[in-house]
Amino acid sequence: MLKEIKYLIFIVIIILFLFFTGKYYFSNENIKNSYRSYKNVDEKIKLYSKNLPLLKNDTENVIEYVVQTEQNKKKKFNFWKLIEND
């Protein structure tokens, strides 16, 4: 009997928690506060982006191309031939 009452109390507590959480989450006051915070974040981003310094572009001619010749090619080793040579 006590076991069933304990489970009933647990279920009631979980249902009340979900009910009050949903009630707060979908309340008009919470929705207004969330929209206000979104608006504040957007304003802070715009203000911060106006104060960003512009850096000089120093990426001209950064890439150097290397021409491979026959002399620079490494010898390709075959694993099985290395074992056979022993």
PDB file with one MODEL, atoms N, CA, C and O in Angstrom:
MODEL        1
ATOM      1  N   MET A   1       0.825  -1.200   0.000  1.00  0.00           N
ATOM      2  CA  MET A   1       0.000   0.000   0.000  1.00  0.00           C
ATOM      3  C   MET A   1       0.868   1.264   0.000  1.00  0.00           C
ATOM      4  O   MET A   1       0.606   2.212  -0.741  1.00  0.00           O
ATOM      5  N   LEU A   2       1.902   1.258   0.842  1.00  0.00           N
ATOM      6  CA  LEU A   2       2.772   2.435   0.912  1.00  0.00           C
ATOM      7  C   LEU A   2       3.546   2.618  -0.385  1.00  0.00           C
ATOM      8  O   LEU A   2       3.851   3.741  -0.786  1.00  0.00           O
ATOM      9  N   LYS A   3       3.859   1.503  -1.036  1.00  0.00           N
ATOM     10  CA  LYS A   3       4.599   1.570  -2.289  1.00  0.00           C
ATOM     11  C   LYS A   3       3.781   2.267  -3.370  1.00  0.00           C
ATOM     12  O   LYS A   3       4.315   3.080  -4.124  1.00  0.00           O
ATOM     13  N   GLU A   4       2.481   1.951  -3.450  1.00  0.00           N
ATOM     14  CA  GLU A   4       1.614   2.594  -4.442  1.00  0.00           C
ATOM     15  C   GLU A   4       1.431   4.078  -4.146  1.00  0.00           C
ATOM     16  O   GLU A   4       1.365   4.894  -5.065  1.00  0.00           O
ATOM     17  N   ILE A   5       1.351   4.425  -2.878  1.00  0.00           N
ATOM     18  CA  ILE A   5       1.200   5.842  -2.500  1.00  0.00           C
ATOM     19  C   ILE A   5       2.481   6.608  -2.855  1.00  0.00           C
ATOM     20  O   ILE A   5       2.428   7.743  -3.327  1.00  0.00           O
ATOM     21  N   LYS A   6       3.620   5.973  -2.622  1.00  0.00           N
ATOM     22  CA  LYS A   6       4.889   6.621  -2.957  1.00  0.00           C
ATOM     23  C   LYS A   6       4.971   6.882  -4.462  1.00  0.00           C
ATOM     24  O   LYS A   6       5.361   7.972  -4.881  1.00  0.00           O
ATOM     25  N   TYR A   7       4.607   5.889  -5.278  1.00  0.00           N
ATOM     26  CA  TYR A   7       4.626   6.073  -6.728  1.00  0.00           C
ATOM     27  C   TYR A   7       3.622   7.134  -7.174  1.00  0.00           C
ATOM     28  O   TYR A   7       3.901   7.906  -8.092  1.00  0.00           O
ATOM     29  N   LEU A   8       2.472   7.174  -6.536  1.00  0.00           N
ATOM     30  CA  LEU A   8       1.459   8.189  -6.861  1.00  0.00           C
ATOM     31  C   LEU A   8       1.990   9.589  -6.560  1.00  0.00           C
ATOM     32  O   LEU A   8       1.777  10.521  -7.335  1.00  0.00           O
ATOM     33  N   ILE A   9       2.685   9.730  -5.428  1.00  0.00           N
ATOM     34  CA  ILE A   9       3.245  11.039  -5.062  1.00  0.00           C
ATOM     35  C   ILE A   9       4.327  11.437  -6.079  1.00  0.00           C
ATOM     36  O   ILE A   9       4.392  12.596  -6.488  1.00  0.00           O
ATOM     37  N   PHE A  10       5.176  10.483  -6.487  1.00  0.00           N
ATOM     38  CA  PHE A  10       6.191  10.784  -7.493  1.00  0.00           C
ATOM     39  C   PHE A  10       5.565  11.239  -8.805  1.00  0.00           C
ATOM     40  O   PHE A  10       6.028  12.203  -9.414  1.00  0.00           O
ATOM     41  N   ILE A  11       4.521  10.556  -9.237  1.00  0.00           N
ATOM     42  CA  ILE A  11       3.854  10.917 -10.493  1.00  0.00           C
ATOM     43  C   ILE A  11       3.214  12.284 -10.391  1.00  0.00           C
ATOM     44  O   ILE A  11       3.286  13.069 -11.337  1.00  0.00           O
ATOM     45  N   VAL A  12       2.586  12.591  -9.262  1.00  0.00           N
ATOM     46  CA  VAL A  12       1.944  13.904  -9.072  1.00  0.00           C
ATOM     47  C   VAL A  12       3.010  15.007  -9.090  1.00  0.00           C
ATOM     48  O   VAL A  12       2.802  16.059  -9.696  1.00  0.00           O
ATOM     49  N   ILE A  13       4.148  14.771  -8.429  1.00  0.00           N
ATOM     50  CA  ILE A  13       5.216  15.774  -8.410  1.00  0.00           C
ATOM     51  C   ILE A  13       5.760  16.010  -9.812  1.00  0.00           C
ATOM     52  O   ILE A  13       5.983  17.159 -10.196  1.00  0.00           O
ATOM     53  N   ILE A  14       5.978  14.954 -10.582  1.00  0.00           N
ATOM     54  CA  ILE A  14       6.481  15.106 -11.956  1.00  0.00           C
ATOM     55  C   ILE A  14       5.483  15.853 -12.821  1.00  0.00           C
ATOM     56  O   ILE A  14       5.874  16.729 -13.592  1.00  0.00           O
ATOM     57  N   ILE A  15       4.196  15.524 -12.708  1.00  0.00           N
ATOM     58  CA  ILE A  15       3.167  16.212 -13.501  1.00  0.00           C
ATOM     59  C   ILE A  15       3.093  17.684 -13.116  1.00  0.00           C
ATOM     60  O   ILE A  15       2.979  18.540 -13.994  1.00  0.00           O
ATOM     61  N   LEU A  16       3.154  18.001 -11.821  1.00  0.00           N
ATOM     62  CA  LEU A  16       3.128  19.408 -11.390  1.00  0.00           C
ATOM     63  C   LEU A  16       4.358  20.157 -11.901  1.00  0.00           C
ATOM     64  O   LEU A  16       4.248  21.306 -12.329  1.00  0.00           O
ATOM     65  N   PHE A  17       5.516  19.522 -11.860  1.00  0.00           N
ATOM     66  CA  PHE A  17       6.722  20.163 -12.372  1.00  0.00           C
ATOM     67  C   PHE A  17       6.581  20.494 -13.847  1.00  0.00           C
ATOM     68  O   PHE A  17       6.890  21.608 -14.270  1.00  0.00           O
ATOM     69  N   LEU A  18       6.117  19.532 -14.629  1.00  0.00           N
ATOM     70  CA  LEU A  18       5.935  19.775 -16.065  1.00  0.00           C
ATOM     71  C   LEU A  18       4.886  20.854 -16.322  1.00  0.00           C
ATOM     72  O   LEU A  18       5.059  21.688 -17.211  1.00  0.00           O
ATOM     73  N   PHE A  19       3.797  20.844 -15.548  1.00  0.00           N
ATOM     74  CA  PHE A  19       2.740  21.845 -15.723  1.00  0.00           C
ATOM     75  C   PHE A  19       3.253  23.254 -15.450  1.00  0.00           C
ATOM     76  O   PHE A  19       3.045  24.162 -16.255  1.00  0.00           O
ATOM     77  N   PHE A  20       3.931  23.436 -14.303  1.00  0.00           N
ATOM     78  CA  PHE A  20       4.404  24.786 -13.949  1.00  0.00           C
ATOM     79  C   PHE A  20       5.540  25.248 -14.870  1.00  0.00           C
ATOM     80  O   PHE A  20       5.656  26.437 -15.165  1.00  0.00           O
ATOM     81  N   THR A  21       6.366  24.318 -15.317  1.00  0.00           N
ATOM     82  CA  THR A  21       7.414  24.689 -16.257  1.00  0.00           C
ATOM     83  C   THR A  21       6.817  25.153 -17.580  1.00  0.00           C
ATOM     84  O   THR A  21       7.241  26.170 -18.130  1.00  0.00           O
ATOM     85  N   GLY A  22       5.845  24.422 -18.088  1.00  0.00           N
ATOM     86  CA  GLY A  22       5.179  24.817 -19.331  1.00  0.00           C
ATOM     87  C   GLY A  22       4.420  26.116 -19.181  1.00  0.00           C
ATOM     88  O   GLY A  22       4.425  26.950 -20.086  1.00  0.00           O
ATOM     89  N   LYS A  23       3.765  26.294 -18.043  1.00  0.00           N
ATOM     90  CA  LYS A  23       3.014  27.532 -17.797  1.00  0.00           C
ATOM     91  C   LYS A  23       3.937  28.740 -17.808  1.00  0.00           C
ATOM     92  O   LYS A  23       3.596  29.773 -18.384  1.00  0.00           O
ATOM     93  N   TYR A  24       5.109  28.624 -17.174  1.00  0.00           N
ATOM     94  CA  TYR A  24       6.051  29.734 -17.168  1.00  0.00           C
ATOM     95  C   TYR A  24       6.643  29.960 -18.552  1.00  0.00           C
ATOM     96  O   TYR A  24       6.773  31.101 -18.996  1.00  0.00           O
ATOM     97  N   TYR A  25       7.005  28.871 -19.240  1.00  0.00           N
ATOM     98  CA  TYR A  25       7.669  28.991 -20.536  1.00  0.00           C
ATOM     99  C   TYR A  25       6.775  29.663 -21.565  1.00  0.00           C
ATOM    100  O   TYR A  25       7.253  30.465 -22.367  1.00  0.00           O
ATOM    101  N   PHE A  26       5.479  29.347 -21.555  1.00  0.00           N
ATOM    102  CA  PHE A  26       4.563  29.904 -22.543  1.00  0.00           C
ATOM    103  C   PHE A  26       3.843  31.155 -22.048  1.00  0.00           C
ATOM    104  O   PHE A  26       2.917  31.620 -22.713  1.00  0.00           O
ATOM    105  N   SER A  27       4.235  31.715 -20.907  1.00  0.00           N
ATOM    106  CA  SER A  27       3.592  32.927 -20.411  1.00  0.00           C
ATOM    107  C   SER A  27       4.004  34.125 -21.255  1.00  0.00           C
ATOM    108  O   SER A  27       5.072  34.134 -21.868  1.00  0.00           O
ATOM    109  N   ASN A  28       3.144  35.131 -21.276  1.00  0.00           N
ATOM    110  CA  ASN A  28       3.412  36.344 -22.056  1.00  0.00           C
ATOM    111  C   ASN A  28       4.630  37.091 -21.523  1.00  0.00           C
ATOM    112  O   ASN A  28       5.392  37.670 -22.297  1.00  0.00           O
ATOM    113  N   GLU A  29       4.812  37.078 -20.219  1.00  0.00           N
ATOM    114  CA  GLU A  29       5.945  37.792 -19.626  1.00  0.00           C
ATOM    115  C   GLU A  29       7.272  37.178 -20.078  1.00  0.00           C
ATOM    116  O   GLU A  29       8.211  37.908 -20.393  1.00  0.00           O
ATOM    117  N   ASN A  30       7.358  35.878 -20.111  1.00  0.00           N
ATOM    118  CA  ASN A  30       8.592  35.221 -20.554  1.00  0.00           C
ATOM    119  C   ASN A  30       8.834  35.469 -22.042  1.00  0.00           C
ATOM    120  O   ASN A  30       9.974  35.681 -22.455  1.00  0.00           O
ATOM    121  N   ILE A  31       7.789  35.444 -22.839  1.00  0.00           N
ATOM    122  CA  ILE A  31       7.938  35.695 -24.278  1.00  0.00           C
ATOM    123  C   ILE A  31       8.429  37.125 -24.527  1.00  0.00           C
ATOM    124  O   ILE A  31       9.297  37.347 -25.370  1.00  0.00           O
ATOM    125  N   LYS A  32       7.868  38.098 -23.787  1.00  0.00           N
ATOM    126  CA  LYS A  32       8.307  39.490 -23.929  1.00  0.00           C
ATOM    127  C   LYS A  32       9.779  39.644 -23.541  1.00  0.00           C
ATOM    128  O   LYS A  32      10.541  40.325 -24.228  1.00  0.00           O
ATOM    129  N   ASN A  33      10.172  39.004 -22.435  1.00  0.00           N
ATOM    130  CA  ASN A  33      11.566  39.112 -21.985  1.00  0.00           C
ATOM    131  C   ASN A  33      12.530  38.480 -22.981  1.00  0.00           C
ATOM    132  O   ASN A  33      13.626  38.995 -23.199  1.00  0.00           O
ATOM    133  N   SER A  34      12.127  37.376 -23.580  1.00  0.00           N
ATOM    134  CA  SER A  34      13.026  36.738 -24.544  1.00  0.00           C
ATOM    135  C   SER A  34      13.181  37.604 -25.787  1.00  0.00           C
ATOM    136  O   SER A  34      14.286  37.718 -26.318  1.00  0.00           O
ATOM    137  N   TYR A  35      12.092  38.221 -26.267  1.00  0.00           N
ATOM    138  CA  TYR A  35      12.215  39.111 -27.422  1.00  0.00           C
ATOM    139  C   TYR A  35      13.053  40.334 -27.102  1.00  0.00           C
ATOM    140  O   TYR A  35      13.808  40.812 -27.949  1.00  0.00           O
ATOM    141  N   ARG A  36      12.926  40.842 -25.888  1.00  0.00           N
ATOM    142  CA  ARG A  36      13.744  41.994 -25.493  1.00  0.00           C
ATOM    143  C   ARG A  36      15.224  41.624 -25.462  1.00  0.00           C
ATOM    144  O   ARG A  36      16.076  42.407 -25.884  1.00  0.00           O
ATOM    145  N   SER A  37      15.520  40.441 -24.967  1.00  0.00           N
ATOM    146  CA  SER A  37      16.923  40.045 -24.905  1.00  0.00           C
ATOM    147  C   SER A  37      17.494  39.845 -26.313  1.00  0.00           C
ATOM    148  O   SER A  37      18.654  40.175 -26.560  1.00  0.00           O
ATOM    149  N   TYR A  38      16.685  39.305 -27.239  1.00  0.00           N
ATOM    150  CA  TYR A  38      17.137  39.180 -28.627  1.00  0.00           C
ATOM    151  C   TYR A  38      17.438  40.547 -29.227  1.00  0.00           C
ATOM    152  O   TYR A  38      18.429  40.722 -29.936  1.00  0.00           O
ATOM    153  N   LYS A  39      16.578  41.506 -28.936  1.00  0.00           N
ATOM    154  CA  LYS A  39      16.758  42.851 -29.460  1.00  0.00           C
ATOM    155  C   LYS A  39      18.022  43.484 -28.877  1.00  0.00           C
ATOM    156  O   LYS A  39      18.762  44.159 -29.592  1.00  0.00           O
ATOM    157  N   ASN A  40      18.273  43.271 -27.592  1.00  0.00           N
ATOM    158  CA  ASN A  40      19.476  43.822 -26.954  1.00  0.00           C
ATOM    159  C   ASN A  40      20.733  43.205 -27.546  1.00  0.00           C
ATOM    160  O   ASN A  40      21.725  43.905 -27.750  1.00  0.00           O
ATOM    161  N   VAL A  41      20.710  41.927 -27.820  1.00  0.00           N
ATOM    162  CA  VAL A  41      21.874  41.267 -28.405  1.00  0.00           C
ATOM    163  C   VAL A  41      22.145  41.835 -29.793  1.00  0.00           C
ATOM    164  O   VAL A  41      23.297  42.099 -30.139  1.00  0.00           O
ATOM    165  N   ASP A  42      21.101  42.025 -30.589  1.00  0.00           N
ATOM    166  CA  ASP A  42      21.290  42.593 -31.921  1.00  0.00           C
ATOM    167  C   ASP A  42      21.880  44.003 -31.845  1.00  0.00           C
ATOM    168  O   ASP A  42      22.763  44.353 -32.627  1.00  0.00           O
ATOM    169  N   GLU A  43      21.391  44.803 -30.905  1.00  0.00           N
ATOM    170  CA  GLU A  43      21.919  46.160 -30.751  1.00  0.00           C
ATOM    171  C   GLU A  43      23.382  46.144 -30.311  1.00  0.00           C
ATOM    172  O   GLU A  43      24.179  46.958 -30.777  1.00  0.00           O
ATOM    173  N   LYS A  44      23.738  45.221 -29.416  1.00  0.00           N
ATOM    174  CA  LYS A  44      25.130  45.122 -28.971  1.00  0.00           C
ATOM    175  C   LYS A  44      26.039  44.696 -30.115  1.00  0.00           C
ATOM    176  O   LYS A  44      27.165  45.182 -30.226  1.00  0.00           O
ATOM    177  N   ILE A  45      25.567  43.802 -30.958  1.00  0.00           N
ATOM    178  CA  ILE A  45      26.367  43.358 -32.102  1.00  0.00           C
ATOM    179  C   ILE A  45      26.584  44.511 -33.075  1.00  0.00           C
ATOM    180  O   ILE A  45      27.693  44.696 -33.577  1.00  0.00           O
ATOM    181  N   LYS A  46      25.549  45.279 -33.343  1.00  0.00           N
ATOM    182  CA  LYS A  46      25.686  46.421 -34.252  1.00  0.00           C
ATOM    183  C   LYS A  46      26.648  47.458 -33.688  1.00  0.00           C
ATOM    184  O   LYS A  46      27.473  47.997 -34.425  1.00  0.00           O
ATOM    185  N   LEU A  47      26.554  47.746 -32.391  1.00  0.00           N
ATOM    186  CA  LEU A  47      27.438  48.718 -31.755  1.00  0.00           C
ATOM    187  C   LEU A  47      28.878  48.226 -31.776  1.00  0.00           C
ATOM    188  O   LEU A  47      29.789  49.003 -32.063  1.00  0.00           O
ATOM    189  N   TYR A  48      29.096  46.966 -31.480  1.00  0.00           N
ATOM    190  CA  TYR A  48      30.444  46.411 -31.466  1.00  0.00           C
ATOM    191  C   TYR A  48      31.041  46.372 -32.875  1.00  0.00           C
ATOM    192  O   TYR A  48      32.234  46.614 -33.054  1.00  0.00           O
ATOM    193  N   SER A  49      30.212  46.069 -33.863  1.00  0.00           N
ATOM    194  CA  SER A  49      30.740  45.989 -35.228  1.00  0.00           C
ATOM    195  C   SER A  49      31.135  47.367 -35.761  1.00  0.00           C
ATOM    196  O   SER A  49      32.003  47.460 -36.628  1.00  0.00           O
ATOM    197  N   LYS A  50      30.522  48.424 -35.266  1.00  0.00           N
ATOM    198  CA  LYS A  50      30.908  49.775 -35.696  1.00  0.00           C
ATOM    199  C   LYS A  50      32.291  50.140 -35.162  1.00  0.00           C
ATOM    200  O   LYS A  50      33.010  50.916 -35.792  1.00  0.00           O
ATOM    201  N   ASN A  51      32.670  49.594 -34.011  1.00  0.00           N
ATOM    202  CA  ASN A  51      33.942  49.957 -33.381  1.00  0.00           C
ATOM    203  C   ASN A  51      35.084  49.010 -33.743  1.00  0.00           C
ATOM    204  O   ASN A  51      36.178  49.143 -33.193  1.00  0.00           O
ATOM    205  N   LEU A  52      34.870  48.085 -34.629  1.00  0.00           N
ATOM    206  CA  LEU A  52      35.930  47.163 -35.017  1.00  0.00           C
ATOM    207  C   LEU A  52      36.940  47.863 -35.918  1.00  0.00           C
ATOM    208  O   LEU A  52      36.549  48.569 -36.848  1.00  0.00           O
ATOM    209  N   PRO A  53      38.220  47.680 -35.660  1.00  0.00           N
ATOM    210  CA  PRO A  53      39.227  48.292 -36.536  1.00  0.00           C
ATOM    211  C   PRO A  53      39.388  47.463 -37.808  1.00  0.00           C
ATOM    212  O   PRO A  53      39.267  46.238 -37.784  1.00  0.00           O
ATOM    213  N   LEU A  54      39.659  48.139 -38.899  1.00  0.00           N
ATOM    214  CA  LEU A  54      39.911  47.450 -40.162  1.00  0.00           C
ATOM    215  C   LEU A  54      41.407  47.203 -40.298  1.00  0.00           C
ATOM    216  O   LEU A  54      42.213  48.115 -40.117  1.00  0.00           O
ATOM    217  N   LEU A  55      41.767  45.980 -40.613  1.00  0.00           N
ATOM    218  CA  LEU A  55      43.167  45.612 -40.745  1.00  0.00           C
ATOM    219  C   LEU A  55      43.595  45.676 -42.201  1.00  0.00           C
ATOM    220  O   LEU A  55      42.793  45.461 -43.109  1.00  0.00           O
ATOM    221  N   LYS A  56      44.861  45.971 -42.408  1.00  0.00           N
ATOM    222  CA  LYS A  56      45.422  46.050 -43.745  1.00  0.00           C
ATOM    223  C   LYS A  56      45.515  44.640 -44.331  1.00  0.00           C
ATOM    224  O   LYS A  56      45.859  43.687 -43.632  1.00  0.00           O
ATOM    225  N   ASN A  57      45.210  44.526 -45.596  1.00  0.00           N
ATOM    226  CA  ASN A  57      45.280  43.239 -46.279  1.00  0.00           C
ATOM    227  C   ASN A  57      46.740  42.914 -46.586  1.00  0.00           C
ATOM    228  O   ASN A  57      47.385  43.613 -47.367  1.00  0.00           O
ATOM    229  N   ASP A  58      47.253  41.858 -45.971  1.00  0.00           N
ATOM    230  CA  ASP A  58      48.645  41.482 -46.201  1.00  0.00           C
ATOM    231  C   ASP A  58      48.752  40.072 -46.788  1.00  0.00           C
ATOM    232  O   ASP A  58      49.719  39.358 -46.523  1.00  0.00           O
ATOM    233  N   THR A  59      47.777  39.684 -47.568  1.00  0.00           N
ATOM    234  CA  THR A  59      47.773  38.330 -48.132  1.00  0.00           C
ATOM    235  C   THR A  59      48.110  38.309 -49.616  1.00  0.00           C
ATOM    236  O   THR A  59      47.800  37.337 -50.306  1.00  0.00           O
ATOM    237  N   GLU A  60      48.726  39.339 -50.103  1.00  0.00           N
ATOM    238  CA  GLU A  60      49.106  39.370 -51.511  1.00  0.00           C
ATOM    239  C   GLU A  60      50.327  38.481 -51.737  1.00  0.00           C
ATOM    240  O   GLU A  60      51.287  38.533 -50.969  1.00  0.00           O
ATOM    241  N   ASN A  61      50.290  37.679 -52.773  1.00  0.00           N
ATOM    242  CA  ASN A  61      51.398  36.813 -53.181  1.00  0.00           C
ATOM    243  C   ASN A  61      51.919  35.934 -52.033  1.00  0.00           C
ATOM    244  O   ASN A  61      53.128  35.819 -51.831  1.00  0.00           O
ATOM    245  N   VAL A  62      51.029  35.342 -51.314  1.00  0.00           N
ATOM    246  CA  VAL A  62      51.415  34.488 -50.200  1.00  0.00           C
ATOM    247  C   VAL A  62      51.730  33.079 -50.685  1.00  0.00           C
ATOM    248  O   VAL A  62      52.612  32.422 -50.132  1.00  0.00           O
ATOM    249  N   ILE A  63      51.041  32.616 -51.685  1.00  0.00           N
ATOM    250  CA  ILE A  63      51.214  31.262 -52.176  1.00  0.00           C
ATOM    251  C   ILE A  63      52.424  31.200 -53.100  1.00  0.00           C
ATOM    252  O   ILE A  63      52.535  31.978 -54.047  1.00  0.00           O
ATOM    253  N   GLU A  64      53.324  30.273 -52.818  1.00  0.00           N
ATOM    254  CA  GLU A  64      54.486  30.050 -53.663  1.00  0.00           C
ATOM    255  C   GLU A  64      54.339  28.682 -54.297  1.00  0.00           C
ATOM    256  O   GLU A  64      54.149  27.682 -53.605  1.00  0.00           O
ATOM    257  N   TYR A  65      54.425  28.645 -55.602  1.00  0.00           N
ATOM    258  CA  TYR A  65      54.282  27.386 -56.314  1.00  0.00           C
ATOM    259  C   TYR A  65      55.662  26.759 -56.493  1.00  0.00           C
ATOM    260  O   TYR A  65      56.625  27.440 -56.846  1.00  0.00           O
ATOM    261  N   VAL A  66      55.743  25.472 -56.247  1.00  0.00           N
ATOM    262  CA  VAL A  66      56.998  24.743 -56.372  1.00  0.00           C
ATOM    263  C   VAL A  66      56.888  23.840 -57.587  1.00  0.00           C
ATOM    264  O   VAL A  66      55.926  23.088 -57.742  1.00  0.00           O
ATOM    265  N   VAL A  67      57.898  23.932 -58.443  1.00  0.00           N
ATOM    266  CA  VAL A  67      57.914  23.103 -59.647  1.00  0.00           C
ATOM    267  C   VAL A  67      58.687  21.829 -59.332  1.00  0.00           C
ATOM    268  O   VAL A  67      59.836  21.878 -58.895  1.00  0.00           O
ATOM    269  N   GLN A  68      58.039  20.684 -59.560  1.00  0.00           N
ATOM    270  CA  GLN A  68      58.713  19.413 -59.299  1.00  0.00           C
ATOM    271  C   GLN A  68      59.451  18.964 -60.551  1.00  0.00           C
ATOM    272  O   GLN A  68      58.921  19.030 -61.660  1.00  0.00           O
ATOM    273  N   THR A  69      60.648  18.521 -60.359  1.00  0.00           N
ATOM    274  CA  THR A  69      61.431  17.985 -61.474  1.00  0.00           C
ATOM    275  C   THR A  69      61.655  16.499 -61.231  1.00  0.00           C
ATOM    276  O   THR A  69      61.293  15.961 -60.184  1.00  0.00           O
ATOM    277  N   GLU A  70      62.251  15.858 -62.205  1.00  0.00           N
ATOM    278  CA  GLU A  70      62.529  14.426 -62.080  1.00  0.00           C
ATOM    279  C   GLU A  70      63.556  14.157 -60.980  1.00  0.00           C
ATOM    280  O   GLU A  70      63.524  13.096 -60.356  1.00  0.00           O
ATOM    281  N   GLN A  71      64.448  15.085 -60.739  1.00  0.00           N
ATOM    282  CA  GLN A  71      65.492  14.890 -59.734  1.00  0.00           C
ATOM    283  C   GLN A  71      64.910  14.921 -58.314  1.00  0.00           C
ATOM    284  O   GLN A  71      65.414  14.250 -57.413  1.00  0.00           O
ATOM    285  N   ASN A  72      63.872  15.689 -58.132  1.00  0.00           N
ATOM    286  CA  ASN A  72      63.303  15.833 -56.791  1.00  0.00           C
ATOM    287  C   ASN A  72      62.362  14.692 -56.415  1.00  0.00           C
ATOM    288  O   ASN A  72      61.964  14.579 -55.256  1.00  0.00           O
ATOM    289  N   LYS A  73      62.006  13.855 -57.373  1.00  0.00           N
ATOM    290  CA  LYS A  73      61.078  12.775 -57.063  1.00  0.00           C
ATOM    291  C   LYS A  73      61.764  11.732 -56.206  1.00  0.00           C
ATOM    292  O   LYS A  73      62.910  11.357 -56.458  1.00  0.00           O
ATOM    293  N   LYS A  74      61.063  11.276 -55.206  1.00  0.00           N
ATOM    294  CA  LYS A  74      61.604  10.252 -54.334  1.00  0.00           C
ATOM    295  C   LYS A  74      61.348   8.880 -54.935  1.00  0.00           C
ATOM    296  O   LYS A  74      60.385   8.662 -55.671  1.00  0.00           O
ATOM    297  N   LYS A  75      62.226   7.985 -54.601  1.00  0.00           N
ATOM    298  CA  LYS A  75      62.075   6.631 -55.095  1.00  0.00           C
ATOM    299  C   LYS A  75      60.909   5.972 -54.364  1.00  0.00           C
ATOM    300  O   LYS A  75      60.808   6.049 -53.140  1.00  0.00           O
ATOM    301  N   LYS A  76      60.037   5.327 -55.124  1.00  0.00           N
ATOM    302  CA  LYS A  76      58.901   4.660 -54.528  1.00  0.00           C
ATOM    303  C   LYS A  76      59.307   3.239 -54.149  1.00  0.00           C
ATOM    304  O   LYS A  76      59.826   2.487 -54.975  1.00  0.00           O
ATOM    305  N   PHE A  77      59.069   2.891 -52.917  1.00  0.00           N
ATOM    306  CA  PHE A  77      59.405   1.574 -52.426  1.00  0.00           C
ATOM    307  C   PHE A  77      58.164   0.699 -52.391  1.00  0.00           C
ATOM    308  O   PHE A  77      57.065   1.139 -52.053  1.00  0.00           O
ATOM    309  N   ASN A  78      58.378  -0.529 -52.746  1.00  0.00           N
ATOM    310  CA  ASN A  78      57.316  -1.508 -52.656  1.00  0.00           C
ATOM    311  C   ASN A  78      57.587  -2.360 -51.428  1.00  0.00           C
ATOM    312  O   ASN A  78      58.693  -2.881 -51.279  1.00  0.00           O
ATOM    313  N   PHE A  79      56.632  -2.512 -50.566  1.00  0.00           N
ATOM    314  CA  PHE A  79      56.821  -3.196 -49.308  1.00  0.00           C
ATOM    315  C   PHE A  79      57.267  -4.635 -49.507  1.00  0.00           C
ATOM    316  O   PHE A  79      58.167  -5.104 -48.810  1.00  0.00           O
ATOM    317  N   TRP A  80      56.658  -5.334 -50.437  1.00  0.00           N
ATOM    318  CA  TRP A  80      56.988  -6.753 -50.626  1.00  0.00           C
ATOM    319  C   TRP A  80      58.403  -6.917 -51.192  1.00  0.00           C
ATOM    320  O   TRP A  80      59.095  -7.878 -50.857  1.00  0.00           O
ATOM    321  N   LYS A  81      58.818  -6.018 -52.014  1.00  0.00           N
ATOM    322  CA  LYS A  81      60.188  -6.104 -52.548  1.00  0.00           C
ATOM    323  C   LYS A  81      61.206  -5.838 -51.464  1.00  0.00           C
ATOM    324  O   LYS A  81      62.296  -6.410 -51.503  1.00  0.00           O
ATOM    325  N   LEU A  82      60.896  -4.994 -50.501  1.00  0.00           N
ATOM    326  CA  LEU A  82      61.812  -4.750 -49.393  1.00  0.00           C
ATOM    327  C   LEU A  82      61.979  -6.013 -48.538  1.00  0.00           C
ATOM    328  O   LEU A  82      63.075  -6.305 -48.058  1.00  0.00           O
ATOM    329  N   ILE A  83      60.909  -6.740 -48.359  1.00  0.00           N
ATOM    330  CA  ILE A  83      60.981  -7.974 -47.584  1.00  0.00           C
ATOM    331  C   ILE A  83      61.774  -9.035 -48.349  1.00  0.00           C
ATOM    332  O   ILE A  83      62.555  -9.770 -47.744  1.00  0.00           O
ATOM    333  N   GLU A  84      61.588  -9.126 -49.647  1.00  0.00           N
ATOM    334  CA  GLU A  84      62.285 -10.111 -50.452  1.00  0.00           C
ATOM    335  C   GLU A  84      63.791  -9.878 -50.491  1.00  0.00           C
ATOM    336  O   GLU A  84      64.554 -10.835 -50.626  1.00  0.00           O
ATOM    337  N   ASN A  85      64.227  -8.647 -50.377  1.00  0.00           N
ATOM    338  CA  ASN A  85      65.647  -8.337 -50.439  1.00  0.00           C
ATOM    339  C   ASN A  85      66.410  -8.806 -49.196  1.00  0.00           C
ATOM    340  O   ASN A  85      67.635  -8.922 -49.238  1.00  0.00           O
ATOM    341  N   ASP A  86      65.723  -9.072 -48.118  1.00  0.00           N
ATOM    342  CA  ASP A  86      66.394  -9.504 -46.887  1.00  0.00           C
ATOM    343  C   ASP A  86      66.949 -10.829 -47.061  1.00  0.00           C
ATOM    344  O   ASP A  86      67.555 -11.371 -46.136  1.00  0.00           O
TER     345      ASP A  86
ENDMDL
END
